[in-house]
Amino acid sequence: MAISLSNFLFAICPLLSLISAGTVTHDFEVSWIYANPDGSQNRPVMGINGQWPIPTITATKGDRIIVNLKNSLGNESTSLHFHGLYMNGSTHMDGPIGVTQCEIPPGSSFTYNFTVNLIDQPGTYWYHSHQRGQYPDGLRAPLIVHDTDSPHKNLYDEEIVLSFSDWYHDLMNPLLAQFLSIANPSGAEPVPDSSLLNETRDLSVKVEPGKTYLVRMVNMGAFAAQYVWFEDHTMQIVEVDGIYTEPTDADMIYMTVAQRYSVLITTKNTSDANFAFVGSMDQDLFDTVPEGLNPNVTGWLVYNDANEKPAPKELQAFDPFDDYTLVPQDKEEIYDHVDQQITLDMKMDNLDDGENYAFFNDITYVAPKVPTLYTALSTGANATNPVIYGANTNQFILAENQVVEIVLNNDDPGKHPFHLHGHAFQVVYRSEEEAGFYDPNNHTAFPSTPMRRDTILVRPNGNIVLRFRSDNPGIWLFHCHIEWHVASGLIATIIESPLSLQSQLDGRIPANHLQACADAGTPTAGNAAGNTKDVFDLSGENTSPGTLPAGFEAKGIVALVFSCIAAFLGMAVISWYGLSEIKK
């Protein structure tokens, strides 16, 4: 009988972890505090244990990580997602609300308890809230998994961790209300007010001459990709998204939100000068660029505190390294046989409430009443029927241990970074801009050893082809990682081997997880509508607004909105005049 790699690892990891692994425990209380990271505006942020920035989680592969989370925000529910970790055998610890868990309401507690994959999970990750629109308010930090067997461990002397992020002066809830509004029918995303390095600006990084540093970089932003470069220093890429690569030189990288890079940087042999390094937001993503916006954040490799920190040199153009050309260190060959293909045609469009939404295959994601995991666990043999998961979850059922291909066609003039939970994927193909939909009979040759990662950019009106093996039973999201687009519905749900999942998690959902559901009033059994008697009866499920009449476009919505406003003002004037006292 064949056994999948994930099931094999799930079986032996507890035994192997007894040999060498430790336990990393954090007691986190999330609450509001104030911070002013860019020096321009003091605002509330989500801190942990009264501190912000929140702490980096550090572990070694094979370790057990336990996070005891208490929600003391008072006015918002929350959750945590450990971005990039595969969560083998622990999909219920993945974190997305309405998917693998209920929300954690104010005053409730929740424990995340999982083991970092001992075989293939070292690298650079991060953790963040997976509640709607929340992590840009501060609930985000790096997560580093060390590897005593790293193929690059003898190539560097020390490590440096750098986070890049965009920053908004306003809280996310009011910004979301403005973004998802009839007054914004074109779906123009709010533009960040600034960008940050390690949640601050003007960062100094102390270095010594003649050393090599492993620089771990994470883009923890909500929206903006970053061009990153170190003046007069070459980066040698050795890891992306937790996947070791053949060392490859680069002068500049392009890092979308949620992507990670580890690079080796060797310092000069003298301490005569300090050198700037820069993160520059990709302004192509912005519908309009506000006057006075500074897209750059600058740090310095400081060799000598007594020397000046020079301003970065101006660039005439950006010329980043193409990550598509990277080769994994393990030389995993392309999956040359596809068992199941998922085609996702994405677009942005309006619905009949006038708001702009994001769609896969003409469906915009709406969270079900019952978290999808609990539907899969409570419906027996019917868990393999996609119907029970609802009309708006963009659900795809995967058989176990199959090669799955995702073809994504971007019918939108914007750039989008797509992330898959529970897996890394082979980047089999990525088109140029304006290439249109993928044509399997007309494309360049696939690489024999394609790059693997868990977050990848699709170019404007272009396409990507990704492949992975369904060897990790669970409920996994595939979504754009621009937080505005997550909120507008650019999400698909991967339901992987649901019957194996039932056996794997039988009786394993912790009591405090179920208590959080009870505290939030969220049902934990039945179909997407919460129906336990007839799982094919979806009456009362959460659905999206209706479609617009044919030919009705954004400019028509704008005209209608202002016509309605003018009409109401006119009626108000008439009413006021009619009710006023008549004078002789």
C-alpha positions in Angstrom: 0.0 0.0 0.0 1.4 3.4 -1.0 1.8 6.0 1.7 2.1 9.8 1.1 5.1 11.7 2.2 3.0 13.9 4.6 1.4 10.9 6.3 4.8 9.3 6.6 6.3 12.4 8.2 3.2 12.8 10.4 3.8 9.2 11.6 7.5 9.5 12.3 7.9 13.2 13.3 6.7 12.6 16.9 9.4 9.9 17.3 12.1 12.0 15.7 11.2 15.0 17.7 11.8 13.1 20.9 15.4 12.8 19.9 16.4 16.4 19.4 13.5 18.8 19.4 12.5 21.3 22.0 9.4 23.3 22.9 9.0 27.0 22.3 6.2 28.5 24.4 4.9 32.0 24.3 2.1 33.6 26.4 0.7 36.4 24.2 -1.9 38.9 25.3 -3.0 41.1 22.4 -4.2 44.6 23.3 -4.2 48.1 21.9 -1.3 50.4 22.6 0.0 53.6 20.9 3.0 53.9 18.6 4.4 56.4 16.1 6.8 54.3 13.9 7.3 56.8 11.1 7.4 59.9 13.4 4.4 61.5 11.7 1.4 60.3 13.7 0.7 58.6 17.0 -2.0 56.0 16.5 -3.3 52.8 18.1 -1.5 49.6 17.2 -2.1 46.0 18.2 0.7 45.0 20.6 1.6 41.9 22.5 2.2 42.0 26.3 2.1 45.8 26.1 4.9 46.0 23.6 5.1 46.9 19.9 6.7 45.9 17.6 5.6 42.4 18.7 8.2 39.7 19.3 9.9 37.6 16.7 9.2 33.9 17.2 12.4 31.8 16.9 12.6 28.0 16.8 14.5 25.1 15.3 13.1 22.7 12.8 11.3 19.8 14.6 10.5 22.1 17.6 7.0 22.3 19.1 5.6 25.8 19.1 2.9 26.7 21.7 1.3 30.1 21.6 -1.2 30.8 24.4 -3.2 33.7 23.0 -5.5 36.0 25.0 -7.5 38.6 23.2 -7.7 41.8 25.3 -8.4 44.1 22.3 -11.8 44.8 23.7 -13.4 45.7 20.4 -12.2 43.2 17.8 -11.9 39.5 17.4 -8.6 38.1 16.2 -6.5 35.0 15.3 -2.9 34.1 14.3 -1.6 32.5 11.1 1.9 31.1 10.9 2.6 32.1 7.3 4.5 29.5 5.3 4.5 26.7 7.8 2.9 23.6 6.3 1.1 22.5 9.6 1.4 18.8 8.7 -1.3 17.0 10.7 -2.3 20.4 12.3 -4.5 22.2 9.8 -6.7 23.3 12.8 -3.7 25.4 13.9 -3.4 27.3 10.6 -5.4 30.3 11.8 -7.8 31.8 9.1 -11.1 32.7 10.7 -14.1 30.9 9.2 -11.7 28.4 7.5 -9.8 26.4 10.2 -11.1 28.0 13.3 -13.7 30.4 14.8 -12.8 33.9 15.6 -11.3 34.6 19.1 -13.7 37.2 20.5 -12.5 39.8 23.1 -11.9 38.3 26.5 -11.4 34.7 25.1 -8.2 32.7 24.9 -6.9 30.2 22.3 -3.9 27.9 22.2 -1.9 27.2 19.0 0.1 24.0 19.5 2.0 22.5 16.5 5.3 20.9 15.5 7.5 22.5 12.9 8.2 20.0 10.1 11.5 18.3 10.9 12.3 17.5 7.3 11.7 20.5 5.1 10.6 23.5 7.2 13.6 25.5 8.1 13.8 29.1 6.9 12.3 32.6 7.1 8.6 32.9 7.8 6.3 35.3 9.7 3.1 35.3 11.7 0.1 37.6 11.5 -3.5 38.0 12.3 -5.8 36.3 9.8 -8.9 38.3 10.8 -10.3 40.5 8.0 -7.9 43.5 7.4 -6.3 43.3 10.8 -2.5 42.6 10.6 -1.7 46.0 9.0 -2.7 47.5 12.4 0.4 45.9 13.8 -0.3 42.2 14.6 2.6 40.9 12.5 6.2 39.8 13.1 8.9 37.5 11.7 9.1 33.8 12.5 12.5 32.2 12.1 13.1 28.4 11.9 16.8 27.6 12.3 18.4 24.5 10.7 21.4 22.8 12.2 21.9 21.0 8.9 21.6 24.0 6.6 23.7 23.6 3.5 24.7 27.3 3.9 25.6 27.2 7.6 29.3 27.4 7.0 29.0 30.4 4.6 28.1 33.1 7.1 29.2 34.5 10.5 26.0 36.1 11.8 22.3 36.6 11.0 20.3 39.8 10.5 16.5 39.9 10.3 14.8 42.7 8.4 11.1 43.3 8.0 9.8 45.6 5.3 6.3 46.9 5.5 3.9 49.7 4.4 2.2 51.8 7.0 -1.1 53.6 7.2 -1.8 56.5 9.6 -5.5 55.5 9.8 -6.9 52.3 11.3 -7.9 49.5 9.0 -11.6 49.4 9.9 -12.4 52.9 8.7 -10.1 52.4 5.7 -11.9 49.2 4.8 -15.2 51.0 5.1 -14.0 53.6 2.6 -12.5 51.0 0.3 -15.5 48.7 0.2 -18.0 51.4 -0.5 -20.4 52.5 -3.2 -18.4 55.8 -3.2 -15.4 53.8 -4.5 -16.8 51.7 -7.3 -13.5 51.5 -9.1 -11.9 49.7 -6.1 -9.0 52.1 -5.7 -7.0 50.8 -2.8 -5.9 53.1 0.0 -2.3 54.2 -0.6 0.2 53.8 2.3 1.4 56.9 4.1 4.9 55.6 4.4 7.0 52.4 4.6 9.0 50.9 7.5 12.1 48.8 8.2 11.8 46.7 11.3 8.7 48.8 12.1 10.6 52.0 12.2 12.5 54.3 9.8 16.2 55.3 9.4 17.4 51.9 10.7 21.0 51.4 11.6 22.4 47.8 11.3 25.8 47.4 12.9 28.2 45.3 10.8 31.9 44.4 11.0 34.4 44.4 8.1 35.3 41.2 6.4 32.3 39.2 7.7 29.5 37.5 5.8 25.9 38.0 7.1 22.8 35.9 6.4 20.2 38.7 6.0 16.6 37.3 6.4 14.1 39.6 4.8 10.3 39.6 5.1 7.7 41.8 3.4 5.0 42.1 6.1 3.0 44.9 4.3 -0.6 45.1 3.4 -0.3 46.3 -0.2 3.1 47.4 -1.5 5.7 45.3 -3.0 9.3 46.5 -2.3 12.3 46.9 -4.5 15.3 46.2 -2.2 19.0 46.8 -2.7 22.2 47.3 -0.7 24.5 50.0 -2.1 27.9 48.7 -3.2 27.1 45.2 -1.8 26.0 42.1 -3.8 23.2 39.9 -2.4 23.5 36.2 -2.9 20.1 34.6 -2.6 20.1 31.3 -0.7 16.5 30.9 0.4 13.1 32.0 -0.7 9.9 31.3 1.3 11.6 28.5 3.3 13.1 26.8 0.2 16.9 26.6 -0.1 18.2 27.8 -3.5 21.4 27.4 -5.3 23.4 30.5 -4.3 22.5 33.2 -6.9 23.8 36.8 -7.1 21.4 39.7 -7.3 21.9 43.5 -7.1 18.2 44.2 -6.5 15.2 42.0 -5.6 11.5 42.6 -5.9 9.7 41.3 -2.8 5.9 41.2 -2.9 3.8 41.3 0.2 4.2 38.0 2.1 7.4 36.9 0.3 10.7 36.2 2.1 14.3 36.2 0.9 17.5 35.1 2.7 20.6 36.5 1.2 24.3 36.4 2.0 26.1 39.8 2.1 29.8 40.0 2.6 31.1 43.3 4.1 34.0 45.4 2.9 37.4 44.8 4.4 37.6 48.3 5.8 35.4 50.5 8.0 36.0 53.7 6.1 32.4 54.2 5.1 28.8 53.3 5.9 26.4 52.2 3.2 22.7 52.8 2.6 20.2 50.0 1.8 16.7 50.8 0.6 13.2 49.5 0.3 11.2 51.3 -2.3 7.4 50.7 -2.7 6.3 49.7 -6.1 4.1 52.7 -7.1 2.7 50.9 -10.1 0.3 49.3 -7.6 -1.2 52.6 -6.7 -4.1 54.1 -8.7 -2.9 57.5 -7.8 0.3 58.6 -6.1 -0.4 61.2 -3.4 1.6 64.4 -3.6 4.6 64.3 -1.3 4.5 60.6 -0.8 8.0 59.2 0.0 8.0 55.6 -1.3 11.4 54.8 0.1 12.6 53.6 3.5 16.3 53.7 4.2 18.6 51.8 6.5 22.4 51.7 6.8 25.0 49.1 7.1 27.0 50.8 9.8 30.7 49.9 9.8 31.7 52.9 12.0 29.3 55.0 14.2 31.7 58.0 13.7 31.2 58.1 10.0 28.2 59.7 8.2 25.2 57.8 7.0 25.0 58.9 3.4 21.8 59.5 1.5 21.1 56.7 -1.0 21.9 57.4 -4.6 19.1 58.1 -7.0 18.2 55.4 -9.5 17.1 56.0 -13.0 15.1 52.7 -13.2 14.4 49.5 -11.3 16.0 46.3 -12.6 15.2 43.5 -10.1 16.4 39.9 -10.3 13.8 37.5 -11.7 12.9 34.9 -9.1 11.5 32.6 -11.7 15.1 31.7 -12.7 16.0 30.4 -9.2 16.9 26.7 -8.8 16.0 24.8 -5.6 19.0 23.4 -3.8 17.5 19.9 -3.7 17.0 20.0 -7.5 13.5 18.6 -7.3 12.4 17.9 -10.8 9.2 19.3 -12.4 6.1 17.2 -11.8 5.6 16.0 -15.3 2.2 14.4 -14.9 -0.8 16.3 -13.7 -3.7 14.4 -12.0 -6.0 17.4 -11.3 -6.1 20.9 -12.7 -7.7 23.9 -11.1 -8.3 26.9 -13.4 -8.9 30.2 -11.7 -9.9 33.2 -13.8 -9.7 36.3 -11.6 -11.1 39.7 -12.1 -12.4 42.8 -10.3 -16.0 43.9 -10.8 -19.0 45.5 -9.1 -22.0 43.9 -7.7 -25.5 45.4 -7.3 -24.7 47.1 -4.0 -22.3 49.3 -6.0 -19.1 48.1 -4.3 -16.1 46.6 -6.1 -15.3 43.0 -5.4 -12.6 40.4 -6.5 -13.6 37.2 -8.2 -12.3 33.7 -9.0 -14.5 32.2 -11.8 -17.1 34.9 -11.2 -17.5 34.0 -7.5 -16.3 36.4 -4.7 -15.5 34.7 -1.5 -17.9 35.0 1.5 -17.0 33.2 4.7 -19.5 30.4 5.7 -21.5 30.3 8.9 -19.6 27.2 9.9 -15.8 27.2 9.6 -15.0 25.0 6.6 -12.8 22.6 8.7 -15.7 21.9 11.0 -18.0 21.2 8.0 -15.4 18.7 6.7 -15.1 17.0 10.1 -18.9 16.7 10.8 -20.4 15.6 7.5 -19.0 12.0 7.1 -18.8 10.7 3.6 -20.5 13.9 2.3 -17.3 15.8 3.1 -16.1 15.0 -0.5 -19.1 16.8 -2.0 -18.2 20.4 -2.8 -21.8 21.6 -2.6 -21.9 21.4 1.2 -19.2 24.0 1.6 -21.4 26.8 0.2 -21.9 28.8 -3.0 -19.3 31.5 -2.2 -16.3 29.7 -0.8 -14.7 28.8 -4.2 -14.1 25.3 -2.9 -12.0 22.6 -4.6 -11.8 19.0 -3.3 -8.5 17.3 -3.8 -7.8 13.6 -3.7 -4.9 12.4 -1.7 -1.3 12.3 -3.0 -2.1 13.7 -6.5 -0.2 16.2 -8.5 -2.4 19.3 -8.7 -1.9 22.1 -11.2 -3.3 25.6 -10.6 -3.7 27.7 -13.7 -4.4 31.3 -12.7 -5.4 33.8 -15.4 -5.2 37.5 -14.3 -8.0 39.4 -16.1 -7.0 42.6 -14.4 -4.4 45.3 -15.1 -2.9 45.0 -11.6 -0.1 42.9 -10.1 -1.2 40.3 -7.6 0.9 38.1 -5.1 -0.8 34.8 -4.6 -0.2 32.6 -1.5 -1.0 28.9 -0.9 -1.4 27.7 2.7 -0.1 24.2 3.7 2.3 23.8 0.7 5.1 25.2 -1.4 4.4 25.0 -5.1 6.6 24.6 -8.2 6.4 27.8 -10.3 6.0 26.0 -13.6 5.3 29.0 -15.8 4.8 32.8 -15.5 3.9 34.9 -18.4 4.9 38.4 -19.3 2.4 41.3 -18.9 -0.5 41.4 -21.2 -0.1 37.8 -22.3 -3.8 37.1 -21.6 -5.1 33.7 -20.5 -2.8 30.7 -20.4 -2.6 28.7 -23.6 -1.3 25.1 -22.9 -0.4 24.8 -26.6 1.6 28.1 -26.8 4.1 28.8 -24.1 7.8 28.7 -23.5 9.4 25.5 -22.2 8.9 24.7 -18.6 12.0 24.6 -16.4 13.2 21.1 -15.5 13.9 22.1 -11.9 11.3 24.9 -11.3 11.6 27.4 -8.4 9.5 26.5 -5.4 8.0 29.0 -3.0 4.6 29.7 -1.3 3.9 33.2 -2.6 4.3 34.3 -6.3 3.5 37.4 -8.3 1.2 37.2 -11.4 1.8 40.1 -13.8 -0.9 42.4 -15.1 -3.2 40.6 -17.5 -0.9 37.7 -17.4 -1.0 34.1 -16.1 0.9 31.6 -13.9 0.9 27.8 -13.7 1.7 26.2 -10.3 2.1 22.6 -9.3 2.1 20.8 -5.9 1.4 17.4 -4.5 -1.7 16.9 -2.3 0.2 15.1 0.5 -1.1 17.2 3.4 -4.7 16.6 4.3 -6.3 19.9 5.5 -8.3 23.0 4.7 -5.9 25.4 2.9 -6.6 28.8 1.4 -5.2 30.1 -1.9 -5.5 33.9 -2.0 -4.1 37.2 -3.1 -2.0 38.5 -0.2 -2.9 42.2 -0.8 -5.0 42.7 2.2 -7.5 44.9 0.4 -8.1 42.1 -2.1 -8.5 39.5 0.7 -11.3 41.7 2.1 -12.9 42.0 -1.3 -13.1 38.2 -1.8 -10.0 37.1 -3.8 -9.9 33.7 -2.1 -10.3 30.0 -3.0 -10.6 27.1 -0.5 -8.6 23.9 -1.0 -10.3 21.0 0.8 -7.6 18.3 0.7 -8.3 14.7 1.4 -11.3 15.4 3.7 -11.9 11.7 4.7 -8.3 11.3 5.7 -8.6 14.6 7.6 -11.5 13.2 9.5 -9.4 10.2 10.7 -6.4 12.4 11.4 -8.2 14.9 13.6 -10.8 12.6 15.2 -11.2 14.0 18.8 -8.2 16.3 18.4 -9.9 19.7 18.3 -8.9 21.3 21.6 -11.6 22.4 24.1 -10.4 26.0 24.1 -10.9 26.1 20.3 -14.5 25.0 20.7 -14.9 27.4 23.7 -13.9 30.3 21.5 -16.6 29.2 19.0 -19.2 29.1 21.8 -18.0 32.6 23.0 -18.5 33.9 19.5 -21.8 32.2 18.9 -20.3 30.3 15.9 -21.7 26.8 15.1 -19.1 24.0 14.7 -21.1 21.3 12.8 -23.1 21.0 9.6 -22.8 22.5 6.2 -21.9 26.1 5.3 -25.3 27.3 6.5 -25.1 25.4 9.8 -27.6 22.7 8.7 -26.8 19.4 10.4 -30.0 17.5 9.4 -29.8 18.0 5.6 -26.3 19.0 4.6 -27.5 19.7 1.0 -30.0 22.3 2.3 -28.0 25.6 2.2 -31.0 27.8 3.1 -29.7 30.8 5.0 -26.1 30.5 4.0 -23.9 33.6 3.7 -23.8 34.8 0.1 -22.6 37.8 -1.9 -24.8 40.6 -3.2 -26.4 40.1 -6.6 -24.9 40.9 -10.0 -25.3 44.1 -11.9 -27.5 44.3 -14.9 -25.6 43.7 -18.2 -23.7 46.8 -19.4 -23.8 48.6 -16.0 -20.3 49.8 -15.3 -18.5 51.7 -12.5 -19.0 55.1 -14.2 -22.7 54.3 -14.2 -22.6 53.6 -10.5 -20.9 56.9 -9.9 -23.5 58.7 -11.9 -26.3 56.9 -10.0 -24.7 57.7 -6.6 -24.4 61.4 -7.4 -27.8 61.6 -9.0 -29.3 60.1 -5.9 -27.4 62.5 -3.7 -28.6 65.4 -5.9 -32.2 64.1 -5.7 -32.1 63.8 -1.9 -30.7 67.3 -1.6 -33.3 68.7 -4.0 -36.1 67.0 -2.0 -34.7 68.3 1.2 -34.6 71.9 -0.2 -38.2 71.5 -1.4 -39.3 70.1 1.9 -37.6 72.9 3.9 -39.1 75.5 1.6 -42.6 74.0 1.8 -42.5 73.8 5.6 -41.1 77.2 6.2 -43.4 80.0 7.4 -45.1 82.1 4.7 -44.4 85.7 5.2 -46.4 88.7 3.9 
